[in-house]
Amino acid sequence: SCVEGGPCFSNGGCGATTCTNPEPSTCPGKDKGQCKNFPRNPYKCGDESVGYKCLYDNTCLVKDAGFDIDADCCQAPDAGACPSSYEPVFCGGGDKICPYSNMCLAELAGYSDKQCSPEPGTACPTDILICPGGEMLNRDPDNGCKFPSCPCDSIANCRDCLNEKCAWSPELNGGNGGCAKNCNKVPADASCFFHKLGHDADTCPANEIVWEQAAPTLASRKDGDYFGSNNQLDATGGRFLVSAKKSSEASGLKEAGMVKVYDVRRNGSVRQVGQTLYGYRDGDEVQGVLALSGKRLAMFTPKRDGNAGRVWIYELQSGKWVEIGKIERPKESGERFGDTVAISKGGGIIVVGSTFANNKKGKVSVFRYLGGTAWEQMGSEIPGNFVDGKFGWNIDIASDASTPTFVVGEKSDDADENSGRPGQARVYRWNRSNSKWRMVGNEIQGQNPGDSFGRSVAISADGQTIASGARYFGNKDKGGAFGFQYLGGGSWISQGGVVGDSAGDELFNVAMNKAGDRIAVGSGLGLGYVKVFDYGPSISGAGAWTQIGDTLRGEAFGENFGSDLSLSHDGETLLVGSPSRDNLNQPGSVRLYKLSRKGTHPQYPHISPSIQSAEPDDLGIGVSSMGDEETRGGGATSPAATMKTAMTSFAFSAVIGIAGTLL
């Protein structure tokens, strides 16, 4: 039979008649018979090569843990030796989390009964409590051995951002302290501890999470085709569109452009979805945008018929992209209809910018799908306000708003850099009662003359938050991105922003996740770089943008890495274009990244032109660009720009949807 304190582990508990002893020499005296009501199994913990380490006072773990003793080895002391009068506390409760069975730590942790008091105000013997999974949690001595009140459902959820670290800060909960639901939104002074990593308590680097390449680099076969200039993920991040606006391959036309769509397989490889779409004439320079559903896309050119412009819409049917309509303007109008295009989540609404209309004031037109190949305009065209303002330079649609809602950028003329208008962004919502477009809140202006604010815009799914890039913001054109949130009352509330690292970075390309609390920003000049930021609490209590993951950089000067960006709805997948400068005659490329918390993603190679595919001439080629000055994205593919500490977001309430219509 089992003897309390004896040198064996029990198969059936201390009431069992038989007692097995798998490792008597290395596990002496650890079964103290504390677990009387739960079945027990022989338990071996540690690496057999160095001898088993018996760290539990008994072999059963607390029922709430749901731990598999045979499969998992939780190397931490069980507090079974402490008196049962102490209040149970569970350091976790999720999968693979070993809880303490009561308030005080076990004998092996070096605590006596007197040192472990559940009463508030009783100082703990140390301010660090080693949890059974190995993570370290900060404790406030004023609260005794009880962990401070935590806003999470459980302490385990405080580390769900990484599965590698848990953070606690005295600044949270009005100064009362607590766990952070997302470690990447923790104030800079937070006590941050890393699971099984051994970092110091005051070490909380933002880049423990990294962006790792999740698929092979897709590269153009030919230099100077601007592959990667406009790219877009679907909502899941599992499908993406790439454009090459100056491609001349396979189509037999000069700079007709091309668009391709890819799926990402579970093993990280990619395969093309449907056929390659090409421009129809020399100089079309087509590019595309993908609906978040991944089932429709728009291909467009502002250069058709003497800069009149045209848009084609396609739907994926039986593995082929089938045209379901086209929208064009009168020949020789010169308004550059299709300079930028955004498409709704289901592909039933198209928003088109015409930046050269009305003496380059610009305008925006919206169309909805009626079925077959028919499209009709929704309401009147929305005009720009200023000569050379180029209203409609960039557009993004709110994917889940209750009525169609979108944001439009009006960048103003680059010739007036440092002295011209600062640029602006405006948000519009469809008014069903009178079938008109209504501006939401006030116009959102750039901060300084010549900032070119509104050059890149992005909007959250609900239309409550927007971000806008300003290419020439800051000292010597560092660039920046700024955000606002709409809370009603006609005004957009600033959420701060970020700026470029160095002079001349021109950081302004932006992309946003569904919730509007994560943005990707890019500086697509020279080598180029991309950063991703989360919006959350700061030490002062005000919101701030904090970088999540590492900074991504291009591999060669002139590739313009970060010229175009797209984020998946959850913000966990990032698509980055490197179209390269035409005058450098470099092949463009596209890279797909996933946010990695465990460093498990493999490193992928650059797919060279020698790699064969179903369409070898087209592999990796597919880029969409807008205008003749730079690459501009549309829809949810807003470019992303690198930012440091001056970013602003904008927000407002809006919904997209037409009854009975796929949007």
Secondary structure, DSSP 8 states (H G I E B T S, - for coil): ---TT-S-B-SS-TT-S--B-S-TTTSTT---S---SS-------S-GGG-----SSSS---GGG---TTT----S--GGGS-TTS----S--STT----SSSS--GGGT--GGG---STT---S-SEEE-TTS-EEE--GGGTTS----SSSSGGGGGTTTSSEEEEETTTTTTT-EE-SSGGGS-TT-EEEETTT---TT---GGGSEEEE-S-EEE-SSTTS-EEEEEEE-SSSSEEEEEETT--TTT-SSS-BEEEEEEE-TTS-EEE-S--EE-SSTT--BEEEE-TTSSEEEEEES-HHHHT-EEEEEEEETTEEEEEEEEE--TT--S-EEEEEEE-SSS-EEEEEETTHHHHTBEEEEEEEEETTEEEE-S--EE-SSTT--EEEEEEE-TT-SS-EEEEEE---GGGTTTS--BEEEEEEEETTTTEEEE-SS-EE-SSTT--EEEEEEE-TTSSEEEEEETT-TTTT--EEEEEEE-STT-EEEEEEEE-SSTT----EEEE-SSSSEEEEEE-STT-EEEEEEEEE-TTSSEEEEE-S--EE-SSTTS-TTSEEEE-TTS-EEEEEE---GGGT---EEEEEEEESSS------EE-TTS--SSTTTTT--B---TTTS---BGGG---B--SS---EEE-------TTS--
